Amino acid sequence: MRILIQRVSRASVRVAGEVIAEIGQGLLALAGVAEGDTEDEVRWMAEKLAQIRIFEDSEGKMNRSLEDTGGSVLVVSQFTLYGELKKGNRPNFMAAAEPVKAERMYELLLHYLRTRLGERRVRAGRFRATMSVELSNEGPVTMLLER
């Protein structure tokens, strides 16, 4: 699993012009699932997202987590994180999980995050939908989380 994390002051997702999810301060998490991913890996990723110290404290140091700040997370499925560009000009997505498995792992990630952070602090895009994602990246801070 790969998750591209962006620290945001706001983020939203639209499907067919309608806002389906939005958050204020928190993290936008673009999540890609690989064919070999397991439930244990998904649980680890959820715990890491909740605990990663990516928000500034009173001294300006990245020393606070989503758990500390009460911030939210917007999770968007993003199979293109597994696009390979080594050969040719068209991305190869062979490392990405098949849709049935990917959706199961994506829903599991949301479940673990909601269990840890609470239902109201976790929002999600729509799996396999064409989405428009808007965000205000704070910092900017963008990190790739892999295991």
KASUL-V863655 format. One line per field, one symbol per residue. ss: DSSP state (A for helix, B for strand, O for the rest). psi: psi as a letter, one per 40 degrees, with the letter a starting at -180 (. if undefined). burial: + if it has 24 or more other C-alpha atoms within 12 Angstrom, else -. Layout:
BEGIN
ss=???
psi=???
burial=???
END
This chain:
BEGIN
ss=OBBBBBBBBBBBBBBOOBBBBBBOOBBBBBBBOBOOOOAAAAAAAAAAAAAOOOBBOOOOOBBBOAAAAOOBBBBBBOAAAAOBOOOOOOOBOOOBOOAAAAAAAAAAAAAAAAAAAOAAABBBOOOOOOOBBBBBBBBBBBBBBBO
psi=ihhhhhhieiiihihfehheiiibhahhhhhhhideiiddddddddddddehgeiiaeeeigeiidddeeiihhhhigdeeehhfdiaehihfdeiiidddddddddddddddddddideehiiahheihihhiihhhcihhihhi.
burial=+++++++++++++------+++++++++++++++--+---+++++++++++++++--------++++-+-++++++++++++-------------++----++-++++++++++-++---+++++++---+-+++-+-------++-
END
